[in-house]
Amino acid sequence: MIATPAGEGGFYTNETRLFRYDPATDTWSEREPAPHHHHRAAVGVINGKIYVAGGMTKTLRNEVTYEYEPEPFAELDVYDPATNVWTTKASMPTPRWGAAAGVIDGKLYVAGGRGADLSVLSTMEMYDPASNSWGGRAKMLTGREGAGAAVLGGVLHVLGGTGGSDTGALTTNESYIK
């Protein structure tokens, strides 16, 4: 397999650039690039730091027809805006992209997404920054990727998404109560 060439329409080029917007001056400034590529990653904020888990790239499968194959990642990178420094932490047990995420009680919950075999996942994993470790949680009833997520009152709500190419958009919403 050949890595996707840089600059091809701006997609899947393994870009790791980070920009910050300042509304007071209406300007953007470039910050320290991430150590890993995180296209379609799960993201949450804990104690003022940005946690970015998983994501994907695409590798070229056929140079003649330009067919690509998604490749999920398991890496977890943490960005501290106060110091402009990234730190790599323990990787997720399940590489995934298109997952939903939320923070409950200072822990990052990552739900669903697509795995290495392109299957739609129903698994949920929780990252604890205090121990730099991941643990499994109850599976969702419906596997999904591309879902939205929100935490309200300590409950993680995973909304919509898709169950795969043959199911189309989901109207199923699920809630995880810790």
MDTraj code that builds the backbone (N, CA, C; nanometers):
import mdtraj as md
import numpy as np

residues = "MET ILE ALA THR PRO ALA GLY GLU GLY GLY PHE TYR THR ASN GLU THR ARG LEU PHE ARG TYR ASP PRO ALA THR ASP THR TRP SER GLU ARG GLU PRO ALA PRO HIS HIS HIS HIS ARG ALA ALA VAL GLY VAL ILE ASN GLY LYS ILE TYR VAL ALA GLY GLY MET THR LYS THR LEU ARG ASN GLU VAL THR TYR GLU TYR GLU PRO GLU PRO PHE ALA GLU LEU ASP VAL TYR ASP PRO ALA THR ASN VAL TRP THR THR LYS ALA SER MET PRO THR PRO ARG TRP GLY ALA ALA ALA GLY VAL ILE ASP GLY LYS LEU TYR VAL ALA GLY GLY ARG GLY ALA ASP LEU SER VAL LEU SER THR MET GLU MET TYR ASP PRO ALA SER ASN SER TRP GLY GLY ARG ALA LYS MET LEU THR GLY ARG GLU GLY ALA GLY ALA ALA VAL LEU GLY GLY VAL LEU HIS VAL LEU GLY GLY THR GLY GLY SER ASP THR GLY ALA LEU THR THR ASN GLU SER TYR ILE LYS".split()
xyz = np.array([
    [0.0834, -0.1179, 0.0000],
    [0.0000, 0.0000, 0.0000],
    [0.0881, 0.1245, 0.0000],
    [0.0414, 0.2224, -0.0682],
    [0.1141, 0.3478, -0.0802],
    [0.0381, 0.4550, -0.0040],
    [0.1083, 0.5348, 0.0722],
    [0.0425, 0.6421, 0.1467],
    [-0.0166, 0.7438, 0.0501],
    [-0.1289, 0.7990, 0.0873],
    [-0.1941, 0.9005, 0.0049],
    [-0.1013, 1.0202, -0.0117],
    [-0.0843, 1.0695, -0.1336],
    [0.0051, 1.1823, -0.1550],
    [-0.0465, 1.3094, -0.0887],
    [0.0453, 1.3901, -0.0425],
    [0.0094, 1.5166, 0.0222],
    [-0.0535, 1.6113, -0.0784],
    [-0.1502, 1.6883, -0.0318],
    [-0.2080, 1.7933, -0.1128],
    [-0.3202, 1.7510, -0.2045],
    [-0.3575, 1.6244, -0.2059],
    [-0.4619, 1.5782, -0.2972],
    [-0.5982, 1.6288, -0.2508],
    [-0.6370, 1.7446, -0.2969],
    [-0.7654, 1.8025, -0.2606],
    [-0.7746, 1.8377, -0.1128],
    [-0.6626, 1.8341, -0.0413],
    [-0.6627, 1.8669, 0.1001],
    [-0.7105, 1.7540, 0.1890],
    [-0.7449, 1.6392, 0.1339],
    [-0.7972, 1.5291, 0.2137],
    [-0.6936, 1.4193, 0.2320],
    [-0.6950, 1.3604, 0.3506],
    [-0.6179, 1.2408, 0.3821],
    [-0.4688, 1.2578, 0.3537],
    [-0.4168, 1.3725, 0.3862],
    [-0.2758, 1.3986, 0.3621],
    [-0.1935, 1.3882, 0.4903],
    [-0.2549, 1.3357, 0.5943],
    [-0.1888, 1.3221, 0.7240],
    [-0.1496, 1.4559, 0.7834],
    [-0.2269, 1.5592, 0.7527],
    [-0.2041, 1.6900, 0.8135],
    [-0.2272, 1.6827, 0.9636],
    [-0.1464, 1.7521, 1.0384],
    [-0.1602, 1.7556, 1.1840],
    [-0.1639, 1.8994, 1.2349],
    [-0.1902, 1.9940, 1.1471],
    [-0.1866, 2.1353, 1.1830],
    [-0.3013, 2.1722, 1.2753],
    [-0.2749, 2.2681, 1.3628],
    [-0.3743, 2.3181, 1.4573],
    [-0.3758, 2.4703, 1.4498],
    [-0.4954, 2.5268, 1.4470],
    [-0.5122, 2.6717, 1.4423],
    [-0.6025, 2.7163, 1.5564],
    [-0.5756, 2.8358, 1.6060],
    [-0.6577, 2.8958, 1.7115],
    [-0.7182, 3.0256, 1.6594],
    [-0.8482, 3.0416, 1.6853],
    [-0.9180, 3.1632, 1.6443],
    [-0.9334, 3.2558, 1.7640],
    [-0.9030, 3.3837, 1.7440],
    [-0.9193, 3.4851, 1.8469],
    [-1.0311, 3.5792, 1.8027],
    [-1.1509, 3.5663, 1.8636],
    [-1.2625, 3.6511, 1.8206],
    [-1.2411, 3.7992, 1.8501],
    [-1.1581, 3.8314, 1.9490],
    [-1.1346, 3.9719, 1.9825],
    [-1.0635, 4.0450, 1.8690],
    [-0.9730, 3.9731, 1.7998],
    [-0.8984, 4.0347, 1.6898],
    [-0.9412, 3.9824, 1.5530],
    [-1.0336, 3.8849, 1.5536],
    [-1.0823, 3.8233, 1.4309],
    [-0.9671, 3.7665, 1.3473],
    [-0.8738, 3.6989, 1.4167],
    [-0.7573, 3.6428, 1.3477],
    [-0.7354, 3.4967, 1.3881],
    [-0.6687, 3.4255, 1.2989],
    [-0.6285, 3.2876, 1.3232],
    [-0.4773, 3.2826, 1.3405],
    [-0.4300, 3.1944, 1.4282],
    [-0.2857, 3.1748, 1.4434],
    [-0.2566, 3.0255, 1.4499],
    [-0.1468, 2.9869, 1.3900],
    [-0.1093, 2.8457, 1.3894],
    [-0.0433, 2.8094, 1.5213],
    [-0.0786, 2.6945, 1.5733],
    [-0.0252, 2.6436, 1.6993],
    [0.0610, 2.5207, 1.6700],
    [0.1092, 2.4585, 1.7746],
    [0.1936, 2.3392, 1.7604],
    [0.1143, 2.2270, 1.6911],
    [0.1732, 2.1616, 1.5891],
    [0.1009, 2.0531, 1.5229],
    [0.0878, 1.9303, 1.6137],
    [-0.0194, 1.8546, 1.5915],
    [-0.0425, 1.7328, 1.6692],
    [0.0607, 1.6262, 1.6320],
    [0.0930, 1.5369, 1.7256],
    [0.1895, 1.4309, 1.6944],
    [0.1335, 1.3236, 1.6015],
    [0.0018, 1.3120, 1.5925],
    [-0.0620, 1.2123, 1.5066],
    [-0.1737, 1.2767, 1.4255],
    [-0.2073, 1.2128, 1.3163],
    [-0.3174, 1.2551, 1.2299],
    [-0.4480, 1.2082, 1.2937],
    [-0.5514, 1.2935, 1.3003],
    [-0.6759, 1.2586, 1.3687],
    [-0.8000, 1.2967, 1.2877],
    [-0.8033, 1.2614, 1.1599],
    [-0.9221, 1.2883, 1.0776],
    [-1.0388, 1.2056, 1.1308],
    [-1.1532, 1.2691, 1.1595],
    [-1.2747, 1.2065, 1.2134],
    [-1.2500, 1.1443, 1.3507],
    [-1.1773, 1.2158, 1.4354],
    [-1.1458, 1.1705, 1.5708],
    [-1.2587, 1.2029, 1.6681],
    [-1.2499, 1.1424, 1.7856],
    [-1.3397, 1.1731, 1.8981],
    [-1.2666, 1.2741, 1.9863],
    [-1.3375, 1.3786, 2.0325],
    [-1.2726, 1.4884, 2.1044],
    [-1.3514, 1.5251, 2.2293],
    [-1.2793, 1.5550, 2.3366],
    [-1.3402, 1.6044, 2.4592],
    [-1.2438, 1.6956, 2.5324],
    [-1.2950, 1.7779, 2.6229],
    [-1.2124, 1.8698, 2.7009],
    [-1.2199, 1.8298, 2.8481],
    [-1.1027, 1.8119, 2.9094],
    [-1.0924, 1.7773, 3.0511],
    [-0.9923, 1.8733, 3.1156],
    [-1.0356, 1.9450, 3.2163],
    [-0.9485, 2.0386, 3.2890],
    [-0.8731, 2.1332, 3.1954],
    [-0.9432, 2.1862, 3.0959],
    [-0.8850, 2.2850, 3.0061],
    [-0.7930, 2.2288, 2.9000],
    [-0.7796, 2.0958, 2.8908],
    [-0.6959, 2.0324, 2.7887],
    [-0.7856, 1.9579, 2.6901],
    [-0.7424, 1.9555, 2.5638],
    [-0.8197, 1.8929, 2.4576],
    [-0.7683, 1.7508, 2.4347],
    [-0.8584, 1.6538, 2.4499],
    [-0.8256, 1.5123, 2.4314],
    [-0.8772, 1.4694, 2.2944],
    [-0.7868, 1.4179, 2.2094],
    [-0.8200, 1.3790, 2.0731],
    [-0.7857, 1.2305, 2.0569],
    [-0.8908, 1.1477, 2.0384],
    [-0.8728, 1.0025, 2.0367],
    [-0.9074, 0.9439, 1.9002],
    [-0.8188, 0.8592, 1.8494],
    [-0.8449, 0.7865, 1.7261],
    [-0.8495, 0.8749, 1.6046],
    [-0.9276, 0.8319, 1.5071],
    [-0.9355, 0.9000, 1.3788],
    [-0.8940, 0.8040, 1.2693],
    [-0.8720, 0.8578, 1.1506],
    [-0.8354, 0.7714, 1.0393],
    [-0.7615, 0.8471, 0.9318],
    [-0.7020, 0.7698, 0.8439],
    [-0.6473, 0.8203, 0.7194],
    [-0.6940, 0.7234, 0.6121],
    [-0.6578, 0.7473, 0.4919],
    [-0.6880, 0.6520, 0.3851],
    [-0.5584, 0.6198, 0.3134],
    [-0.5404, 0.4928, 0.2836],
    [-0.4244, 0.4508, 0.2068],
    [-0.4706, 0.4111, 0.0669],
    [-0.3870, 0.4399, -0.0290],
    [-0.4180, 0.4121, -0.1683],
    [-0.4126, 0.2614, -0.1922],
    [-0.5229, 0.2051, -0.2396],
    [-0.5305, 0.0614, -0.2646],
    [-0.5031, 0.0304, -0.4120],
    [-0.5424, 0.1200, -0.5002],
    [-0.5250, 0.0971, -0.6430],
    [-0.4856, 0.2288, -0.7086],
    [-0.3617, 0.2365, -0.7581],
    [-0.3109, 0.3609, -0.8163],
    [-0.3791, 0.3976, -0.9475],
    [-0.4346, 0.2998, -1.0174],
    [-0.4984, 0.3262, -1.1459],
    [-0.6386, 0.3844, -1.1264],
    [-0.7179, 0.3242, -1.0378],
    [-0.8561, 0.3692, -1.0163],
    [-0.8689, 0.4637, -0.8969],
    [-0.7606, 0.4880, -0.8278],
    [-0.7587, 0.5738, -0.7090],
    [-0.8569, 0.5274, -0.6023],
    [-0.8605, 0.3988, -0.5776],
    [-0.9430, 0.3446, -0.4703],
    [-0.8649, 0.3526, -0.3405],
    [-0.9334, 0.3943, -0.2335],
    [-0.8698, 0.4120, -0.1042],
    [-0.9316, 0.3191, -0.0010],
    [-0.8527, 0.2878, 0.0989],
    [-0.9002, 0.2048, 0.2091],
    [-0.8784, 0.2795, 0.3405],
    [-0.9849, 0.2990, 0.4199],
    [-0.9689, 0.3684, 0.5480],
    [-0.8807, 0.2885, 0.6441],
    [-0.8036, 0.3608, 0.7219],
    [-0.7165, 0.2988, 0.8222],
    [-0.7408, 0.3695, 0.9556],
    [-0.8028, 0.3008, 1.0538],
    [-0.8314, 0.3656, 1.1820],
    [-0.7068, 0.3756, 1.2697],
    [-0.7101, 0.4714, 1.3609],
    [-0.6022, 0.4914, 1.4566],
    [-0.6541, 0.4730, 1.5986],
    [-0.5651, 0.4423, 1.6897],
    [-0.6003, 0.4261, 1.8310],
    [-0.5334, 0.5319, 1.9189],
    [-0.4457, 0.6132, 1.8632],
    [-0.3680, 0.7079, 1.9421],
    [-0.4553, 0.8105, 2.0140],
    [-0.4098, 0.8480, 2.1323],
    [-0.4728, 0.9547, 2.2108],
    [-0.3687, 1.0636, 2.2327],
    [-0.3973, 1.1822, 2.1816],
    [-0.3098, 1.2979, 2.2006],
    [-0.3850, 1.4028, 2.2801],
    [-0.3125, 1.4704, 2.3695],
    [-0.3721, 1.5714, 2.4566],
    [-0.3004, 1.7040, 2.4325],
    [-0.3801, 1.8072, 2.4048],
    [-0.3261, 1.9403, 2.3781],
    [-0.3571, 2.0327, 2.4946],
    [-0.2540, 2.1031, 2.5420],
    [-0.2687, 2.2025, 2.6476],
    [-0.2579, 2.3411, 2.5844],
    [-0.3690, 2.4127, 2.5669],
    [-0.3642, 2.5448, 2.5040],
    [-0.2820, 2.6462, 2.5826],
    [-0.2710, 2.6275, 2.7132],
    [-0.1955, 2.7223, 2.7960],
    [-0.0457, 2.7169, 2.7661],
    [0.0050, 2.5987, 2.7303],
    [0.1489, 2.5828, 2.7052],
    [0.1809, 2.5558, 2.5581],
    [0.0761, 2.5340, 2.4747],
    [0.0941, 2.5003, 2.3336],
    [0.1761, 2.3722, 2.3171],
    [0.1477, 2.2726, 2.4017],
    [0.2224, 2.1464, 2.4002],
    [0.1253, 2.0289, 2.3876],
    [0.1622, 1.9329, 2.3021],
    [0.0888, 1.8071, 2.2867],
    [0.1594, 1.6982, 2.3658],
    [0.0830, 1.6056, 2.4219],
    [0.1363, 1.4881, 2.4911],
    [0.0600, 1.3664, 2.4412],
    [0.1326, 1.2603, 2.4093],
    [0.0685, 1.1360, 2.3679],
    [0.0465, 1.0496, 2.4909],
    [-0.0749, 1.0003, 2.5061],
    [-0.1125, 0.9163, 2.6204],
    [-0.1412, 0.7748, 2.5720],
    [-0.1938, 0.6908, 2.6607],
    [-0.2231, 0.5512, 2.6274],
    [-0.3234, 0.5438, 2.5114],
    [-0.2951, 0.4564, 2.4157],
    [-0.3844, 0.4382, 2.3008],
    [-0.5110, 0.3651, 2.3401],
    [-0.6186, 0.3924, 2.2652],
    [-0.7444, 0.3211, 2.2871],
    [-0.7252, 0.1724, 2.2590],
    [-0.7966, 0.0854, 2.3293],
    [-0.7894, -0.0574, 2.2982],
    [-0.8400, -0.0888, 2.1569],
    [-0.9388, -0.0125, 2.1089],
    [-0.9984, -0.0377, 1.9777],
    [-0.9713, 0.0796, 1.8849],
    [-0.8874, 0.0617, 1.7811],
    [-0.8704, 0.1693, 1.6836],
    [-1.0057, 0.2000, 1.6196],
    [-1.0367, 0.3293, 1.6022],
    [-1.1677, 0.3658, 1.5464],
    [-1.1655, 0.5069, 1.4915],
    [-1.2587, 0.5312, 1.4006],
    [-1.2823, 0.6649, 1.3464],
    [-1.4324, 0.6865, 1.3378],
    [-1.4722, 0.8122, 1.3385],
    [-1.6145, 0.8452, 1.3321],
    [-1.6882, 0.8169, 1.4614],
    [-1.6163, 0.8088, 1.5733],
    [-1.6780, 0.7817, 1.7034],
    [-1.7322, 0.9106, 1.7650],
    [-1.8243, 0.8951, 1.8564],
    [-1.8777, 1.0065, 1.9348],
    [-1.8049, 1.0093, 2.0690],
    [-1.7976, 1.1253, 2.1315],
    [-1.7279, 1.1348, 2.2600],
    [-1.7967, 1.2343, 2.3521],
    [-1.7755, 1.2139, 2.4810],
    [-1.8242, 1.3052, 2.5825],
    [-1.7425, 1.2880, 2.7087],
    [-1.7445, 1.3888, 2.7945],
    [-1.6689, 1.3850, 2.9198],
    [-1.7676, 1.3824, 3.0364],
    [-1.7490, 1.2829, 3.1234],
    [-1.8281, 1.2716, 3.2455],
    [-1.7312, 1.2560, 3.3622],
    [-1.7453, 1.3406, 3.4634],
    [-1.6615, 1.3336, 3.5833],
    [-1.5120, 1.3259, 3.5517],
    [-1.4679, 1.4057, 3.4543],
    [-1.3260, 1.4133, 3.4221],
    [-1.2712, 1.2929, 3.3477],
    [-1.3589, 1.2133, 3.2875],
    [-1.3162, 1.0971, 3.2088],
    [-1.3756, 1.1072, 3.0686],
    [-1.2985, 1.0636, 2.9689],
    [-1.3401, 1.0698, 2.8294],
    [-1.4058, 0.9381, 2.7892],
    [-1.5301, 0.9460, 2.7403],
    [-1.6032, 0.8293, 2.6920],
    [-1.6071, 0.8361, 2.5397],
    [-1.5685, 0.7264, 2.4735],
    [-1.5674, 0.7188, 2.3279],
    [-1.6599, 0.6048, 2.2870],
    [-1.7611, 0.6363, 2.2049],
    [-1.8646, 0.5392, 2.1703],
    [-1.8775, 0.5213, 2.0199],
    [-1.8879, 0.3957, 1.9769],
    [-1.9145, 0.3646, 1.8373],
    [-1.7979, 0.3941, 1.7461],
    [-1.8286, 0.4270, 1.6212],
    [-1.7284, 0.4508, 1.5186],
    [-1.7160, 0.3306, 1.4263],
    [-1.6108, 0.3326, 1.3465],
    [-1.5799, 0.2200, 1.2574],
    [-1.4438, 0.1649, 1.2955],
    [-1.4334, 0.0327, 1.2888],
    [-1.3099, -0.0355, 1.3251],
    [-1.2239, -0.0696, 1.2050],
    [-1.1197, -0.1467, 1.2318],
    [-1.0207, -0.1814, 1.1300],
    [-1.0805, -0.2585, 1.0126],
    [-1.1826, -0.3395, 1.0370],
    [-1.2448, -0.4163, 0.9289],
    [-1.3629, -0.3407, 0.8669],
    [-1.3744, -0.2128, 0.8952],
    [-1.4796, -0.1225, 0.8491],
    [-1.6152, -0.1511, 0.9123],
    [-1.6186, -0.2417, 1.0102],
    [-1.7452, -0.2691, 1.0779],
    [-1.7865, -0.1492, 1.1622],
    [-1.9183, -0.1331, 1.1768],
    [-1.9720, -0.0273, 1.2613],
    [-1.9706, -0.0813, 1.4042],
    [-1.9124, -0.0055, 1.4961],
    [-1.8929, -0.0512, 1.6336],
    [-2.0055, -0.0073, 1.7268],
    [-2.0343, -0.0917, 1.8241],
    [-2.1275, -0.0553, 1.9313],
    [-2.0535, -0.0413, 2.0636],
    [-1.9226, -0.0636, 2.0618],
    [-1.8439, -0.0605, 2.1850],
    [-1.8235, 0.0810, 2.2364],
    [-1.8054, 0.0898, 2.3682],
    [-1.7735, 0.2158, 2.4344],
    [-1.6522, 0.1922, 2.5234],
    [-1.5584, 0.2863, 2.5190],
    [-1.4397, 0.2793, 2.6040],
    [-1.4250, 0.4107, 2.6781],
    [-1.3684, 0.4025, 2.7996],
    [-1.3540, 0.5195, 2.8849],
    [-1.2067, 0.5385, 2.9200],
    [-1.1585, 0.6634, 2.9032],
    [-1.0202, 0.6972, 2.9381],
    [-1.0190, 0.7752, 3.0688],
    [-0.9325, 0.7323, 3.1604],
    [-0.9144, 0.7983, 3.2896],
    [-0.7785, 0.8665, 3.2905],
    [-0.7733, 1.0005, 3.2849],
    [-0.6449, 1.0709, 3.2836],
    [-0.5613, 1.0473, 3.4096],
    [-0.6260, 1.0225, 3.5232],
    [-0.5513, 1.0031, 3.6481],
    [-0.4632, 0.8790, 3.6418],
    [-0.5106, 0.7732, 3.5750],
    [-0.4322, 0.6490, 3.5667],
    [-0.3749, 0.6260, 3.4270],
    [-0.4034, 0.7168, 3.3315],
    [-0.3596, 0.7017, 3.1929],
    [-0.3976, 0.5628, 3.1403],
    [-0.5248, 0.5263, 3.1621],
    [-0.5681, 0.3926, 3.1203],
    [-0.7091, 0.3962, 3.0638],
    [-0.7383, 0.2954, 2.9816],
    [-0.8686, 0.2781, 2.9183],
    [-0.9384, 0.1584, 2.9787],
    [-1.0700, 0.1625, 2.9812],
    [-1.1504, 0.0491, 3.0242],
    [-1.2760, 0.0405, 2.9402],
    [-1.3260, -0.0812, 2.9230],
    [-1.4485, -0.1014, 2.8470],
    [-1.5707, -0.0637, 2.9284],
    [-1.6762, -0.0277, 2.8616],
    [-1.8034, 0.0055, 2.9234],
    [-1.9128, -0.0711, 2.8497],
    [-2.0363, -0.0612, 2.8976],
    [-2.1481, -0.1304, 2.8343],
    [-2.1585, -0.0893, 2.6876],
    [-2.1847, -0.1871, 2.6017],
    [-2.2017, -0.1587, 2.4598],
    [-2.3329, -0.0851, 2.4363],
    [-2.3347, -0.0046, 2.3300],
    [-2.4593, 0.0566, 2.2875],
    [-2.5475, -0.0525, 2.2259],
    [-2.6760, -0.0302, 2.2225],
    [-2.7676, -0.1256, 2.1611],
    [-2.7538, -0.1255, 2.0088],
    [-2.7154, -0.0094, 1.9541],
    [-2.7053, 0.0073, 1.8093],
    [-2.5654, 0.0547, 1.7724],
    [-2.4935, -0.0252, 1.6926],
    [-2.3644, 0.0201, 1.6417],
    [-2.3852, 0.1388, 1.5501],
    [-2.2928, 0.2350, 1.5535],
    [-2.3085, 0.3561, 1.4728],
    [-2.1754, 0.4267, 1.4555],
    [-2.1681, 0.5043, 1.3494],
    [-2.0542, 0.5948, 1.3283],
    [-2.1083, 0.7267, 1.2787],
    [-2.0324, 0.8321, 1.3006],
    [-2.0748, 0.9643, 1.2581],
    [-2.1862, 1.0226, 1.3431],
    [-2.2041, 0.9708, 1.4634],
    [-2.3087, 1.0204, 1.5536],
    [-2.2631, 1.1475, 1.6239],
    [-2.3584, 1.2223, 1.6736],
    [-2.3299, 1.3357, 1.7599],
    [-2.3373, 1.2888, 1.9044],
    [-2.2786, 1.3642, 1.9942],
    [-2.2840, 1.3294, 2.1364],
    [-2.2896, 1.4561, 2.2195],
    [-2.3551, 1.4436, 2.3341],
    [-2.3621, 1.5541, 2.4295],
    [-2.3758, 1.4944, 2.5684],
    [-2.3201, 1.5637, 2.6671],
    [-2.3341, 1.5231, 2.8065],
    [-2.4233, 1.6248, 2.8752],
    [-2.5260, 1.5734, 2.9410],
    [-2.6186, 1.6590, 3.0140],
    [-2.6500, 1.5900, 3.1457],
    [-2.6229, 1.6577, 3.2558],
    [-2.6506, 1.6007, 3.3872],
    [-2.5759, 1.4713, 3.4146],
    [-2.4534, 1.4584, 3.3637],
    [-2.3734, 1.3381, 3.3861],
    [-2.4159, 1.2188, 3.3022],
    [-2.5002, 1.2418, 3.2008],
    [-2.5462, 1.1345, 3.1116],
    [-2.4932, 1.1624, 2.9710],
    [-2.4307, 1.0611, 2.9097],
    [-2.3819, 1.0735, 2.7726],
    [-2.4938, 1.0338, 2.6770],
    [-2.5313, 1.1256, 2.5892],
    [-2.6336, 1.0993, 2.4884],
    [-2.5644, 1.0860, 2.3533],
    [-2.5874, 0.9730, 2.2845],
    [-2.5315, 0.9492, 2.1514],
    [-2.6481, 0.9539, 2.0535],
    [-2.6400, 1.0466, 1.9592],
    [-2.7544, 1.0810, 1.8752],
    [-2.7274, 1.0537, 1.7277],
    [-2.8173, 0.9799, 1.6640],
    [-2.8121, 0.9595, 1.5195],
    [-2.6915, 0.8837, 1.4716],
    [-2.6352, 0.9285, 1.3604],
    [-2.5238, 0.8599, 1.2959],
    [-2.5755, 0.7678, 1.1871],
    [-2.4923, 0.6737, 1.1489],
    [-2.5310, 0.5741, 1.0501],
    [-2.4898, 0.4367, 1.0995],
    [-2.5687, 0.3378, 1.0645],
    [-2.5394, 0.2004, 1.1043],
    [-2.4633, 0.1248, 0.9977],
    [-2.4223, 0.1897, 0.8933],
    [-2.3504, 0.1272, 0.7831],
    [-2.4107, 0.1702, 0.6513],
    [-2.3462, 0.1328, 0.5440],
    [-2.3871, 0.1795, 0.4118],
    [-2.5257, 0.1302, 0.3717],
    [-2.5697, 0.0174, 0.4255],
    [-2.6991, -0.0355, 0.3853],
    [-2.8145, 0.0118, 0.4745],
    [-2.7862, 0.0827, 0.5832],
    [-2.8931, 0.1235, 0.6748],
    [-2.9312, 0.2702, 0.6614],
    [-2.8425, 0.3519, 0.6085],
    [-2.8705, 0.4952, 0.6004],
    [-2.8642, 0.5603, 0.7374],
    [-2.9217, 0.6782, 0.7469],
    [-2.9170, 0.7545, 0.8715],
    [-3.0019, 0.6881, 0.9796],
    [-2.9512, 0.6916, 1.1025],
    [-3.0242, 0.6354, 1.2160],
    [-3.1047, 0.7444, 1.2862],
    [-3.2195, 0.7070, 1.3364],
    [-3.2981, 0.7978, 1.4191],
    [-3.2937, 0.7521, 1.5643],
    [-3.2118, 0.6519, 1.5912],
    [-3.1983, 0.5965, 1.7258],
    [-3.1062, 0.6838, 1.8094],
    [-3.1519, 0.7184, 1.9282],
    [-3.0699, 0.7924, 2.0233],
    [-3.0555, 0.7060, 2.1479],
    [-2.9335, 0.7018, 2.2029],
    [-2.9096, 0.6201, 2.3222],
    [-2.8415, 0.7051, 2.4288],
    [-2.8670, 0.6702, 2.5543],
    [-2.8090, 0.7451, 2.6661],
    [-2.7351, 0.6491, 2.7572],
    [-2.6138, 0.6904, 2.7979],
    [-2.5317, 0.6105, 2.8899],
    [-2.5311, 0.6791, 3.0243],
    [-2.5785, 0.6095, 3.1254],
    [-2.5792, 0.6611, 3.2616],
    [-2.4704, 0.5915, 3.3387],
    [-2.3763, 0.6669, 3.3891],
    [-2.2609, 0.6116, 3.4598],
    [-2.3033, 0.5409, 3.5865],
])
top = md.Topology()
chain = top.add_chain()
for i, resn in enumerate(residues, 1):
    res = top.add_residue(resn, chain, resSeq=i)
    for name in ("N", "CA", "C"):
        top.add_atom(name, md.element.get_by_symbol(name[0]), res)
traj = md.Trajectory(xyz[None], top)
